[in-house]
């Protein structure tokens, strides 16, 4: 299914089974768990973990600005003369 079809199915389920509109709470919770567990394009089950990477802390303020300037200057391609 496409993103639009998945979203439409999800919204239809919520509109029909939400406890605020007279639906059963337990059935709603079970249905949400089932919908979230199915692989889909925008589903958390298929998205990569965005925090699964090294975290790099860089200094801030003037010290950080000078550090970034030095790094950029060091990595710059030098012209051959």
mmCIF file of the N, C-alpha and C atoms, coordinates in Angstrom:
data_MODEL
# 
_entry.id   MODEL 
# 
loop_
_atom_site.group_PDB 
_atom_site.id 
_atom_site.type_symbol 
_atom_site.label_atom_id 
_atom_site.label_alt_id 
_atom_site.label_comp_id 
_atom_site.label_asym_id 
_atom_site.label_entity_id 
_atom_site.label_seq_id 
_atom_site.pdbx_PDB_ins_code 
_atom_site.Cartn_x 
_atom_site.Cartn_y 
_atom_site.Cartn_z 
_atom_site.occupancy 
_atom_site.B_iso_or_equiv 
_atom_site.pdbx_formal_charge 
_atom_site.auth_seq_id 
_atom_site.auth_comp_id 
_atom_site.auth_asym_id 
_atom_site.auth_atom_id 
_atom_site.pdbx_PDB_model_num 
ATOM 1   N N  . UNK A 1 1  ? 0.836   -1.186 0.000  1.00 0.00 ? 1  UNK A N  1 
ATOM 2   C CA . UNK A 1 1  ? 0.000   0.000  0.000  1.00 0.00 ? 1  UNK A CA 1 
ATOM 3   C C  . UNK A 1 1  ? 0.881   1.249  0.000  1.00 0.00 ? 1  UNK A C  1 
ATOM 4   N N  . UNK A 1 2  ? 0.328   2.314  -0.491 1.00 0.00 ? 2  UNK A N  1 
ATOM 5   C CA . UNK A 1 2  ? 1.062   3.568  -0.535 1.00 0.00 ? 2  UNK A CA 1 
ATOM 6   C C  . UNK A 1 2  ? 0.915   4.300  0.787  1.00 0.00 ? 2  UNK A C  1 
ATOM 7   N N  . UNK A 1 3  ? 1.687   5.359  0.939  1.00 0.00 ? 3  UNK A N  1 
ATOM 8   C CA . UNK A 1 3  ? 1.604   6.176  2.150  1.00 0.00 ? 3  UNK A CA 1 
ATOM 9   C C  . UNK A 1 3  ? 0.197   6.725  2.336  1.00 0.00 ? 3  UNK A C  1 
ATOM 10  N N  . UNK A 1 4  ? -0.385  7.198  1.256  1.00 0.00 ? 4  UNK A N  1 
ATOM 11  C CA . UNK A 1 4  ? -1.724  7.790  1.327  1.00 0.00 ? 4  UNK A CA 1 
ATOM 12  C C  . UNK A 1 4  ? -2.770  6.746  1.712  1.00 0.00 ? 4  UNK A C  1 
ATOM 13  N N  . UNK A 1 5  ? -2.657  5.552  1.138  1.00 0.00 ? 5  UNK A N  1 
ATOM 14  C CA . UNK A 1 5  ? -3.606  4.481  1.462  1.00 0.00 ? 5  UNK A CA 1 
ATOM 15  C C  . UNK A 1 5  ? -3.425  4.003  2.904  1.00 0.00 ? 5  UNK A C  1 
ATOM 16  N N  . UNK A 1 6  ? -2.157  3.907  3.348  1.00 0.00 ? 6  UNK A N  1 
ATOM 17  C CA . UNK A 1 6  ? -1.896  3.517  4.737  1.00 0.00 ? 6  UNK A CA 1 
ATOM 18  C C  . UNK A 1 6  ? -2.487  4.532  5.703  1.00 0.00 ? 6  UNK A C  1 
ATOM 19  N N  . UNK A 1 7  ? -2.287  5.800  5.399  1.00 0.00 ? 7  UNK A N  1 
ATOM 20  C CA . UNK A 1 7  ? -2.819  6.856  6.268  1.00 0.00 ? 7  UNK A CA 1 
ATOM 21  C C  . UNK A 1 7  ? -4.342  6.845  6.271  1.00 0.00 ? 7  UNK A C  1 
ATOM 22  N N  . UNK A 1 8  ? -4.951  6.623  5.111  1.00 0.00 ? 8  UNK A N  1 
ATOM 23  C CA . UNK A 1 8  ? -6.412  6.571  5.032  1.00 0.00 ? 8  UNK A CA 1 
ATOM 24  C C  . UNK A 1 8  ? -6.957  5.396  5.838  1.00 0.00 ? 8  UNK A C  1 
ATOM 25  N N  . UNK A 1 9  ? -6.291  4.242  5.765  1.00 0.00 ? 9  UNK A N  1 
ATOM 26  C CA . UNK A 1 9  ? -6.733  3.081  6.538  1.00 0.00 ? 9  UNK A CA 1 
ATOM 27  C C  . UNK A 1 9  ? -6.595  3.339  8.035  1.00 0.00 ? 9  UNK A C  1 
ATOM 28  N N  . UNK A 1 10 ? -5.503  3.981  8.421  1.00 0.00 ? 10 UNK A N  1 
ATOM 29  C CA . UNK A 1 10 ? -5.290  4.305  9.831  1.00 0.00 ? 10 UNK A CA 1 
ATOM 30  C C  . UNK A 1 10 ? -6.358  5.271  10.339 1.00 0.00 ? 10 UNK A C  1 
ATOM 31  N N  . UNK A 1 11 ? -6.616  6.328  9.574  1.00 0.00 ? 11 UNK A N  1 
ATOM 32  C CA . UNK A 1 11 ? -7.620  7.305  9.990  1.00 0.00 ? 11 UNK A CA 1 
ATOM 33  C C  . UNK A 1 11 ? -9.020  6.694  10.036 1.00 0.00 ? 11 UNK A C  1 
ATOM 34  N N  . UNK A 1 12 ? -9.335  5.820  9.096  1.00 0.00 ? 12 UNK A N  1 
ATOM 35  C CA . UNK A 1 12 ? -10.643 5.154  9.113  1.00 0.00 ? 12 UNK A CA 1 
ATOM 36  C C  . UNK A 1 12 ? -10.783 4.280  10.355 1.00 0.00 ? 12 UNK A C  1 
ATOM 37  N N  . UNK A 1 13 ? -9.718  3.571  10.714 1.00 0.00 ? 13 UNK A N  1 
ATOM 38  C CA . UNK A 1 13 ? -9.755  2.754  11.925 1.00 0.00 ? 13 UNK A CA 1 
ATOM 39  C C  . UNK A 1 13 ? -9.957  3.623  13.161 1.00 0.00 ? 13 UNK A C  1 
ATOM 40  N N  . UNK A 1 14 ? -9.218  4.724  13.245 1.00 0.00 ? 14 UNK A N  1 
ATOM 41  C CA . UNK A 1 14 ? -9.328  5.605  14.411 1.00 0.00 ? 14 UNK A CA 1 
ATOM 42  C C  . UNK A 1 14 ? -10.724 6.202  14.502 1.00 0.00 ? 14 UNK A C  1 
ATOM 43  N N  . UNK A 1 15 ? -11.264 6.661  13.393 1.00 0.00 ? 15 UNK A N  1 
ATOM 44  C CA . UNK A 1 15 ? -12.609 7.258  13.410 1.00 0.00 ? 15 UNK A CA 1 
ATOM 45  C C  . UNK A 1 15 ? -13.677 6.249  13.834 1.00 0.00 ? 15 UNK A C  1 
ATOM 46  N N  . UNK A 1 16 ? -13.508 5.005  13.442 1.00 0.00 ? 16 UNK A N  1 
ATOM 47  C CA . UNK A 1 16 ? -14.519 3.991  13.750 1.00 0.00 ? 16 UNK A CA 1 
ATOM 48  C C  . UNK A 1 16 ? -14.386 3.436  15.165 1.00 0.00 ? 16 UNK A C  1 
ATOM 49  N N  . UNK A 1 17 ? -13.160 3.378  15.701 1.00 0.00 ? 17 UNK A N  1 
ATOM 50  C CA . UNK A 1 17 ? -12.945 2.655  16.956 1.00 0.00 ? 17 UNK A CA 1 
ATOM 51  C C  . UNK A 1 17 ? -12.461 3.500  18.124 1.00 0.00 ? 17 UNK A C  1 
ATOM 52  N N  . UNK A 1 18 ? -12.317 4.786  17.959 1.00 0.00 ? 18 UNK A N  1 
ATOM 53  C CA . UNK A 1 18 ? -11.800 5.619  19.046 1.00 0.00 ? 18 UNK A CA 1 
ATOM 54  C C  . UNK A 1 18 ? -12.779 5.615  20.220 1.00 0.00 ? 18 UNK A C  1 
ATOM 55  N N  . UNK A 1 19 ? -12.267 5.514  21.451 1.00 0.00 ? 19 UNK A N  1 
ATOM 56  C CA . UNK A 1 19 ? -13.160 5.490  22.617 1.00 0.00 ? 19 UNK A CA 1 
ATOM 57  C C  . UNK A 1 19 ? -13.997 6.763  22.783 1.00 0.00 ? 19 UNK A C  1 
ATOM 58  N N  . UNK A 1 20 ? -13.534 7.888  22.294 1.00 0.00 ? 20 UNK A N  1 
ATOM 59  C CA . UNK A 1 20 ? -14.295 9.132  22.420 1.00 0.00 ? 20 UNK A CA 1 
ATOM 60  C C  . UNK A 1 20 ? -15.558 9.136  21.561 1.00 0.00 ? 20 UNK A C  1 
ATOM 61  N N  . UNK A 1 21 ? -15.610 8.270  20.551 1.00 0.00 ? 21 UNK A N  1 
ATOM 62  C CA . UNK A 1 21 ? -16.805 8.207  19.699 1.00 0.00 ? 21 UNK A CA 1 
ATOM 63  C C  . UNK A 1 21 ? -17.580 6.913  19.927 1.00 0.00 ? 21 UNK A C  1 
ATOM 64  N N  . UNK A 1 22 ? -17.353 6.286  21.082 1.00 0.00 ? 22 UNK A N  1 
ATOM 65  C CA . UNK A 1 22 ? -18.130 5.105  21.431 1.00 0.00 ? 22 UNK A CA 1 
ATOM 66  C C  . UNK A 1 22 ? -17.459 3.780  21.150 1.00 0.00 ? 22 UNK A C  1 
ATOM 67  N N  . UNK A 1 23 ? -16.201 3.786  20.765 1.00 0.00 ? 23 UNK A N  1 
ATOM 68  C CA . UNK A 1 23 ? -15.493 2.533  20.501 1.00 0.00 ? 23 UNK A CA 1 
ATOM 69  C C  . UNK A 1 23 ? -14.977 1.896  21.783 1.00 0.00 ? 23 UNK A C  1 
ATOM 70  N N  . UNK A 1 24 ? -14.612 0.640  21.691 1.00 0.00 ? 24 UNK A N  1 
ATOM 71  C CA . UNK A 1 24 ? -14.078 -0.097 22.833 1.00 0.00 ? 24 UNK A CA 1 
ATOM 72  C C  . UNK A 1 24 ? -12.607 0.259  23.018 1.00 0.00 ? 24 UNK A C  1 
ATOM 73  N N  . UNK A 1 25 ? -12.229 0.602  24.249 1.00 0.00 ? 25 UNK A N  1 
ATOM 74  C CA . UNK A 1 25 ? -10.855 1.021  24.537 1.00 0.00 ? 25 UNK A CA 1 
ATOM 75  C C  . UNK A 1 25 ? -9.858  -0.106 24.269 1.00 0.00 ? 25 UNK A C  1 
ATOM 76  N N  . UNK A 1 26 ? -10.155 -1.301 24.734 1.00 0.00 ? 26 UNK A N  1 
ATOM 77  C CA . UNK A 1 26 ? -9.225  -2.426 24.559 1.00 0.00 ? 26 UNK A CA 1 
ATOM 78  C C  . UNK A 1 26 ? -9.046  -2.789 23.085 1.00 0.00 ? 26 UNK A C  1 
ATOM 79  N N  . UNK A 1 27 ? -10.131 -2.757 22.332 1.00 0.00 ? 27 UNK A N  1 
ATOM 80  C CA . UNK A 1 27 ? -10.040 -3.045 20.896 1.00 0.00 ? 27 UNK A CA 1 
ATOM 81  C C  . UNK A 1 27 ? -9.246  -1.956 20.178 1.00 0.00 ? 27 UNK A C  1 
ATOM 82  N N  . UNK A 1 28 ? -9.408  -0.722 20.620 1.00 0.00 ? 28 UNK A N  1 
ATOM 83  C CA . UNK A 1 28 ? -8.677  0.393  20.015 1.00 0.00 ? 28 UNK A CA 1 
ATOM 84  C C  . UNK A 1 28 ? -7.180  0.256  20.265 1.00 0.00 ? 28 UNK A C  1 
ATOM 85  N N  . UNK A 1 29 ? -6.806  -0.046 21.504 1.00 0.00 ? 29 UNK A N  1 
ATOM 86  C CA . UNK A 1 29 ? -5.387  -0.208 21.841 1.00 0.00 ? 29 UNK A CA 1 
ATOM 87  C C  . UNK A 1 29 ? -4.787  -1.382 21.077 1.00 0.00 ? 29 UNK A C  1 
ATOM 88  N N  . UNK A 1 30 ? -5.515  -2.485 20.998 1.00 0.00 ? 30 UNK A N  1 
ATOM 89  C CA . UNK A 1 30 ? -5.016  -3.654 20.263 1.00 0.00 ? 30 UNK A CA 1 
ATOM 90  C C  . UNK A 1 30 ? -4.881  -3.348 18.770 1.00 0.00 ? 30 UNK A C  1 
ATOM 91  N N  . UNK A 1 31 ? -5.841  -2.626 18.220 1.00 0.00 ? 31 UNK A N  1 
ATOM 92  C CA . UNK A 1 31 ? -5.776  -2.259 16.805 1.00 0.00 ? 31 UNK A CA 1 
ATOM 93  C C  . UNK A 1 31 ? -4.628  -1.321 16.503 1.00 0.00 ? 31 UNK A C  1 
ATOM 94  N N  . UNK A 1 32 ? -4.385  -0.354 17.397 1.00 0.00 ? 32 UNK A N  1 
ATOM 95  C CA . UNK A 1 32 ? -3.239  0.545  17.205 1.00 0.00 ? 32 UNK A CA 1 
ATOM 96  C C  . UNK A 1 32 ? -1.930  -0.221 17.248 1.00 0.00 ? 32 UNK A C  1 
ATOM 97  N N  . UNK A 1 33 ? -1.808  -1.144 18.183 1.00 0.00 ? 33 UNK A N  1 
ATOM 98  C CA . UNK A 1 33 ? -0.588  -1.951 18.271 1.00 0.00 ? 33 UNK A CA 1 
ATOM 99  C C  . UNK A 1 33 ? -0.389  -2.772 17.002 1.00 0.00 ? 33 UNK A C  1 
ATOM 100 N N  . UNK A 1 34 ? -1.466  -3.324 16.472 1.00 0.00 ? 34 UNK A N  1 
ATOM 101 C CA . UNK A 1 34 ? -1.363  -4.117 15.242 1.00 0.00 ? 34 UNK A CA 1 
ATOM 102 C C  . UNK A 1 34 ? -0.989  -3.241 14.050 1.00 0.00 ? 34 UNK A C  1 
ATOM 103 N N  . UNK A 1 35 ? -1.577  -2.047 13.962 1.00 0.00 ? 35 UNK A N  1 
ATOM 104 C CA . UNK A 1 35 ? -1.251  -1.152 12.850 1.00 0.00 ? 35 UNK A CA 1 
ATOM 105 C C  . UNK A 1 35 ? 0.186   -0.653 12.931 1.00 0.00 ? 35 UNK A C  1 
ATOM 106 N N  . UNK A 1 36 ? 0.661   -0.391 14.122 1.00 0.00 ? 36 UNK A N  1 
ATOM 107 C CA . UNK A 1 36 ? 2.039   0.092  14.278 1.00 0.00 ? 36 UNK A CA 1 
ATOM 108 C C  . UNK A 1 36 ? 3.061   -1.004 14.041 1.00 0.00 ? 36 UNK A C  1 
ATOM 109 N N  . UNK A 1 37 ? 2.679   -2.253 14.240 1.00 0.00 ? 37 UNK A N  1 
ATOM 110 C CA . UNK A 1 37 ? 3.605   -3.371 14.054 1.00 0.00 ? 37 UNK A CA 1 
ATOM 111 C C  . UNK A 1 37 ? 3.746   -3.777 12.593 1.00 0.00 ? 37 UNK A C  1 
ATOM 112 N N  . UNK A 1 38 ? 2.766   -3.442 11.758 1.00 0.00 ? 38 UNK A N  1 
ATOM 113 C CA . UNK A 1 38 ? 2.855   -3.815 10.346 1.00 0.00 ? 38 UNK A CA 1 
ATOM 114 C C  . UNK A 1 38 ? 3.850   -2.920 9.637  1.00 0.00 ? 38 UNK A C  1 
ATOM 115 N N  . UNK A 1 39 ? 4.702   -3.491 8.800  1.00 0.00 ? 39 UNK A N  1 
ATOM 116 C CA . UNK A 1 39 ? 5.655   -2.656 8.079  1.00 0.00 ? 39 UNK A CA 1 
ATOM 117 C C  . UNK A 1 39 ? 4.956   -1.775 7.054  1.00 0.00 ? 39 UNK A C  1 
ATOM 118 N N  . UNK A 1 40 ? 5.309   -0.528 7.054  1.00 0.00 ? 40 UNK A N  1 
ATOM 119 C CA . UNK A 1 40 ? 4.758   0.427  6.103  1.00 0.00 ? 40 UNK A CA 1 
ATOM 120 C C  . UNK A 1 40 ? 5.794   1.497  5.826  1.00 0.00 ? 40 UNK A C  1 
ATOM 121 N N  . UNK A 1 41 ? 5.524   2.359  4.894  1.00 0.00 ? 41 UNK A N  1 
ATOM 122 C CA . UNK A 1 41 ? 6.512   3.357  4.488  1.00 0.00 ? 41 UNK A CA 1 
ATOM 123 C C  . UNK A 1 41 ? 6.839   4.333  5.613  1.00 0.00 ? 41 UNK A C  1 
ATOM 124 N N  . UNK A 1 42 ? 5.844   4.828  6.318  1.00 0.00 ? 42 UNK A N  1 
ATOM 125 C CA . UNK A 1 42 ? 6.097   5.813  7.354  1.00 0.00 ? 42 UNK A CA 1 
ATOM 126 C C  . UNK A 1 42 ? 6.001   5.254  8.749  1.00 0.00 ? 42 UNK A C  1 
ATOM 127 N N  . UNK A 1 43 ? 6.077   3.952  8.872  1.00 0.00 ? 43 UNK A N  1 
ATOM 128 C CA . UNK A 1 43 ? 5.882   3.303  10.148 1.00 0.00 ? 43 UNK A CA 1 
ATOM 129 C C  . UNK A 1 43 ? 7.186   3.233  10.919 1.00 0.00 ? 43 UNK A C  1 
ATOM 130 N N  . UNK A 1 44 ? 7.094   3.304  12.231 1.00 0.00 ? 44 UNK A N  1 
ATOM 131 C CA . UNK A 1 44 ? 8.284   3.230  13.069 1.00 0.00 ? 44 UNK A CA 1 
ATOM 132 C C  . UNK A 1 44 ? 8.968   1.873  12.956 1.00 0.00 ? 44 UNK A C  1 
ATOM 133 N N  . UNK A 1 45 ? 8.233   0.840  12.557 1.00 0.00 ? 45 UNK A N  1 
ATOM 134 C CA . UNK A 1 45 ? 8.824   -0.488 12.422 1.00 0.00 ? 45 UNK A CA 1 
ATOM 135 C C  . UNK A 1 45 ? 9.793   -0.551 11.244 1.00 0.00 ? 45 UNK A C  1 
ATOM 136 N N  . UNK A 1 46 ? 9.640   0.317  10.252 1.00 0.00 ? 46 UNK A N  1 
ATOM 137 C CA . UNK A 1 46 ? 10.505  0.268  9.074  1.00 0.00 ? 46 UNK A CA 1 
ATOM 138 C C  . UNK A 1 46 ? 11.522  1.403  9.033  1.00 0.00 ? 46 UNK A C  1 
ATOM 139 N N  . UNK A 1 47 ? 11.338  2.433  9.835  1.00 0.00 ? 47 UNK A N  1 
ATOM 140 C CA . UNK A 1 47 ? 12.283  3.548  9.834  1.00 0.00 ? 47 UNK A CA 1 
ATOM 141 C C  . UNK A 1 47 ? 13.582  3.144  10.506 1.00 0.00 ? 47 UNK A C  1 
ATOM 142 N N  . UNK A 1 48 ? 14.712  3.591  10.000 1.00 0.00 ? 48 UNK A N  1 
ATOM 143 C CA . UNK A 1 48 ? 15.969  3.302  10.691 1.00 0.00 ? 48 UNK A CA 1 
ATOM 144 C C  . UNK A 1 48 ? 16.043  4.113  11.980 1.00 0.00 ? 48 UNK A C  1 
ATOM 145 N N  . UNK A 1 49 ? 16.771  3.593  12.927 1.00 0.00 ? 49 UNK A N  1 
ATOM 146 C CA . UNK A 1 49 ? 16.923  4.293  14.195 1.00 0.00 ? 49 UNK A CA 1 
ATOM 147 C C  . UNK A 1 49 ? 17.813  5.507  13.971 1.00 0.00 ? 49 UNK A C  1 
ATOM 148 N N  . UNK A 1 50 ? 17.269  6.692  14.137 1.00 0.00 ? 50 UNK A N  1 
ATOM 149 C CA . UNK A 1 50 ? 18.045  7.889  13.838 1.00 0.00 ? 50 UNK A CA 1 
ATOM 150 C C  . UNK A 1 50 ? 19.093  8.185  14.893 1.00 0.00 ? 50 UNK A C  1 
ATOM 151 N N  . UNK A 1 51 ? 19.008  7.549  16.038 1.00 0.00 ? 51 UNK A N  1 
ATOM 152 C CA . UNK A 1 51 ? 20.005  7.763  17.082 1.00 0.00 ? 51 UNK A CA 1 
ATOM 153 C C  . UNK A 1 51 ? 21.082  6.691  17.043 1.00 0.00 ? 51 UNK A C  1 
ATOM 154 N N  . UNK A 1 52 ? 21.092  5.852  16.016 1.00 0.00 ? 52 UNK A N  1 
ATOM 155 C CA . UNK A 1 52 ? 22.076  4.794  15.901 1.00 0.00 ? 52 UNK A CA 1 
ATOM 156 C C  . UNK A 1 52 ? 23.297  5.315  15.142 1.00 0.00 ? 52 UNK A C  1 
ATOM 157 N N  . UNK A 1 53 ? 23.963  6.292  15.741 1.00 0.00 ? 53 UNK A N  1 
ATOM 158 C CA . UNK A 1 53 ? 25.144  6.889  15.131 1.00 0.00 ? 53 UNK A CA 1 
ATOM 159 C C  . UNK A 1 53 ? 25.989  7.506  16.240 1.00 0.00 ? 53 UNK A C  1 
ATOM 160 N N  . UNK A 1 54 ? 27.270  7.694  15.989 1.00 0.00 ? 54 UNK A N  1 
ATOM 161 C CA . UNK A 1 54 ? 28.089  8.342  17.016 1.00 0.00 ? 54 UNK A CA 1 
ATOM 162 C C  . UNK A 1 54 ? 27.672  9.796  17.195 1.00 0.00 ? 54 UNK A C  1 
ATOM 163 N N  . UNK A 1 55 ? 27.752  10.259 18.414 1.00 0.00 ? 55 UNK A N  1 
ATOM 164 C CA . UNK A 1 55 ? 27.413  11.641 18.732 1.00 0.00 ? 55 UNK A CA 1 
ATOM 165 C C  . UNK A 1 55 ? 28.709  12.416 18.877 1.00 0.00 ? 55 UNK A C  1 
ATOM 166 N N  . UNK A 1 56 ? 28.824  13.505 18.153 1.00 0.00 ? 56 UNK A N  1 
ATOM 167 C CA . UNK A 1 56 ? 30.025  14.318 18.172 1.00 0.00 ? 56 UNK A CA 1 
ATOM 168 C C  . UNK A 1 56 ? 29.691  15.643 18.829 1.00 0.00 ? 56 UNK A C  1 
ATOM 169 N N  . UNK A 1 57 ? 30.394  15.957 19.911 1.00 0.00 ? 57 UNK A N  1 
ATOM 170 C CA . UNK A 1 57 ? 30.189  17.229 20.597 1.00 0.00 ? 57 UNK A CA 1 
ATOM 171 C C  . UNK A 1 57 ? 31.242  18.211 20.104 1.00 0.00 ? 57 UNK A C  1 
ATOM 172 N N  . UNK A 1 58 ? 30.805  19.381 19.703 1.00 0.00 ? 58 UNK A N  1 
ATOM 173 C CA . UNK A 1 58 ? 31.723  20.408 19.226 1.00 0.00 ? 58 UNK A CA 1 
ATOM 174 C C  . UNK A 1 58 ? 31.660  21.588 20.159 1.00 0.00 ? 58 UNK A C  1 
ATOM 175 N N  . UNK A 1 59 ? 32.772  22.240 20.392 1.00 0.00 ? 59 UNK A N  1 
ATOM 176 C CA . UNK A 1 59 ? 32.752  23.393 21.284 1.00 0.00 ? 59 UNK A CA 1 
ATOM 177 C C  . UNK A 1 59 ? 31.927  24.529 20.696 1.00 0.00 ? 59 UNK A C  1 
ATOM 178 N N  . UNK A 1 60 ? 31.329  25.299 21.560 1.00 0.00 ? 60 UNK A N  1 
ATOM 179 C CA . UNK A 1 60 ? 30.508  26.417 21.116 1.00 0.00 ? 60 UNK A CA 1 
ATOM 180 C C  . UNK A 1 60 ? 31.199  27.744 21.368 1.00 0.00 ? 60 UNK A C  1 
ATOM 181 N N  . UNK A 1 61 ? 30.522  28.794 21.030 1.00 0.00 ? 61 UNK A N  1 
ATOM 182 C CA . UNK A 1 61 ? 31.045  30.131 21.261 1.00 0.00 ? 61 UNK A CA 1 
ATOM 183 C C  . UNK A 1 61 ? 32.217  30.464 20.362 1.00 0.00 ? 61 UNK A C  1 
ATOM 184 N N  . UNK A 1 62 ? 33.055  31.375 20.838 1.00 0.00 ? 62 UNK A N  1 
ATOM 185 C CA . UNK A 1 62 ? 34.214  31.825 20.065 1.00 0.00 ? 62 UNK A CA 1 
ATOM 186 C C  . UNK A 1 62 ? 35.201  30.687 19.847 1.00 0.00 ? 62 UNK A C  1 
ATOM 187 N N  . UNK A 1 63 ? 35.390  29.872 20.882 1.00 0.00 ? 63 UNK A N  1 
ATOM 188 C CA . UNK A 1 63 ? 36.303  28.738 20.758 1.00 0.00 ? 63 UNK A CA 1 
ATOM 189 C C  . UNK A 1 63 ? 35.837  27.783 19.661 1.00 0.00 ? 63 UNK A C  1 
ATOM 190 N N  . UNK A 1 64 ? 34.540  27.522 19.596 1.00 0.00 ? 64 UNK A N  1 
ATOM 191 C CA . UNK A 1 64 ? 34.000  26.644 18.570 1.00 0.00 ? 64 UNK A CA 1 
ATOM 192 C C  . UNK A 1 64 ? 34.131  27.236 17.184 1.00 0.00 ? 64 UNK A C  1 
ATOM 193 N N  . UNK A 1 65 ? 33.891  28.548 17.080 1.00 0.00 ? 65 UNK A N  1 
ATOM 194 C CA . UNK A 1 65 ? 34.003  29.204 15.784 1.00 0.00 ? 65 UNK A CA 1 
ATOM 195 C C  . UNK A 1 65 ? 35.437  29.125 15.266 1.00 0.00 ? 65 UNK A C  1 
ATOM 196 N N  . UNK A 1 66 ? 36.407  29.371 16.142 1.00 0.00 ? 66 UNK A N  1 
ATOM 197 C CA . UNK A 1 66 ? 37.815  29.292 15.737 1.00 0.00 ? 66 UNK A CA 1 
ATOM 198 C C  . UNK A 1 66 ? 38.175  27.856 15.369 1.00 0.00 ? 66 UNK A C  1 
ATOM 199 N N  . UNK A 1 67 ? 37.664  26.892 16.128 1.00 0.00 ? 67 UNK A N  1 
ATOM 200 C CA . UNK A 1 67 ? 37.938  25.481 15.835 1.00 0.00 ? 67 UNK A CA 1 
ATOM 201 C C  . UNK A 1 67 ? 37.385  25.083 14.471 1.00 0.00 ? 67 UNK A C  1 
ATOM 202 N N  . UNK A 1 68 ? 36.150  25.483 14.179 1.00 0.00 ? 68 UNK A N  1 
ATOM 203 C CA . UNK A 1 68 ? 35.558  25.155 12.878 1.00 0.00 ? 68 UNK A CA 1 
ATOM 204 C C  . UNK A 1 68 ? 36.289  25.866 11.743 1.00 0.00 ? 68 UNK A C  1 
ATOM 205 N N  . UNK A 1 69 ? 36.724  27.093 11.972 1.00 0.00 ? 69 UNK A N  1 
ATOM 206 C CA . UNK A 1 69 ? 37.466  27.835 10.959 1.00 0.00 ? 69 UNK A CA 1 
ATOM 207 C C  . UNK A 1 69 ? 38.778  27.131 10.654 1.00 0.00 ? 69 UNK A C  1 
ATOM 208 N N  . UNK A 1 70 ? 39.482  26.678 11.702 1.00 0.00 ? 70 UNK A N  1 
ATOM 209 C CA . UNK A 1 70 ? 40.747  25.967 11.497 1.00 0.00 ? 70 UNK A CA 1 
ATOM 210 C C  . UNK A 1 70 ? 40.523  24.643 10.767 1.00 0.00 ? 70 UNK A C  1 
ATOM 211 N N  . UNK A 1 71 ? 39.470  23.916 11.145 1.00 0.00 ? 71 UNK A N  1 
ATOM 212 C CA . UNK A 1 71 ? 39.172  22.649 10.459 1.00 0.00 ? 71 UNK A CA 1 
ATOM 213 C C  . UNK A 1 71 ? 38.894  22.885 8.980  1.00 0.00 ? 71 UNK A C  1 
ATOM 214 N N  . UNK A 1 72 ? 38.098  23.885 8.689  1.00 0.00 ? 72 UNK A N  1 
ATOM 215 C CA . UNK A 1 72 ? 37.754  24.170 7.293  1.00 0.00 ? 72 UNK A CA 1 
ATOM 216 C C  . UNK A 1 72 ? 38.981  24.613 6.509  1.00 0.00 ? 72 UNK A C  1 
ATOM 217 N N  . UNK A 1 73 ? 39.788  25.426 7.133  1.00 0.00 ? 73 UNK A N  1 
ATOM 218 C CA . UNK A 1 73 ? 40.995  25.909 6.457  1.00 0.00 ? 73 UNK A CA 1 
ATOM 219 C C  . UNK A 1 73 ? 41.969  24.756 6.208  1.00 0.00 ? 73 UNK A C  1 
ATOM 220 N N  . UNK A 1 74 ? 42.037  23.843 7.151  1.00 0.00 ? 74 UNK A N  1 
ATOM 221 C CA . UNK A 1 74 ? 42.938  22.701 7.020  1.00 0.00 ? 74 UNK A CA 1 
ATOM 222 C C  . UNK A 1 74 ? 42.480  21.748 5.914  1.00 0.00 ? 74 UNK A C  1 
ATOM 223 N N  . UNK A 1 75 ? 41.175  21.588 5.733  1.00 0.00 ? 75 UNK A N  1 
ATOM 224 C CA . UNK A 1 75 ? 40.640  20.660 4.736  1.00 0.00 ? 75 UNK A CA 1 
ATOM 225 C C  . UNK A 1 75 ? 40.511  21.265 3.348  1.00 0.00 ? 75 UNK A C  1 
ATOM 226 N N  . UNK A 1 76 ? 40.701  22.555 3.232  1.00 0.00 ? 76 UNK A N  1 
ATOM 227 C CA . UNK A 1 76 ? 40.518  23.227 1.951  1.00 0.00 ? 76 UNK A CA 1 
ATOM 228 C C  . UNK A 1 76 ? 41.555  22.734 0.943  1.00 0.00 ? 76 UNK A C  1 
ATOM 229 N N  . UNK A 1 77 ? 41.123  22.606 -0.291 1.00 0.00 ? 77 UNK A N  1 
ATOM 230 C CA . UNK A 1 77 ? 42.037  22.189 -1.352 1.00 0.00 ? 77 UNK A CA 1 
ATOM 231 C C  . UNK A 1 77 ? 42.981  23.342 -1.672 1.00 0.00 ? 77 UNK A C  1 
ATOM 232 N N  . UNK A 1 78 ? 44.233  23.054 -1.617 1.00 0.00 ? 78 UNK A N  1 
ATOM 233 C CA . UNK A 1 78 ? 45.238  24.085 -1.902 1.00 0.00 ? 78 UNK A CA 1 
ATOM 234 C C  . UNK A 1 78 ? 45.526  24.119 -3.401 1.00 0.00 ? 78 UNK A C  1 
ATOM 235 N N  . UNK A 1 79 ? 45.710  25.288 -3.902 1.00 0.00 ? 79 UNK A N  1 
ATOM 236 C CA . UNK A 1 79 ? 46.072  25.421 -5.316 1.00 0.00 ? 79 UNK A CA 1 
ATOM 237 C C  . UNK A 1 79 ? 47.557  25.151 -5.491 1.00 0.00 ? 79 UNK A C  1 
ATOM 238 N N  . UNK A 1 80 ? 47.872  24.553 -6.595 1.00 0.00 ? 80 UNK A N  1 
ATOM 239 C CA . UNK A 1 80 ? 49.277  24.313 -6.908 1.00 0.00 ? 80 UNK A CA 1 
ATOM 240 C C  . UNK A 1 80 ? 49.824  25.527 -7.627 1.00 0.00 ? 80 UNK A C  1 
ATOM 241 N N  . UNK A 1 81 ? 50.955  25.972 -7.177 1.00 0.00 ? 81 UNK A N  1 
ATOM 242 C CA . UNK A 1 81 ? 51.574  27.141 -7.822 1.00 0.00 ? 81 UNK A CA 1 
ATOM 243 C C  . UNK A 1 81 ? 52.824  26.749 -8.528 1.00 0.00 ? 81 UNK A C  1 
# 
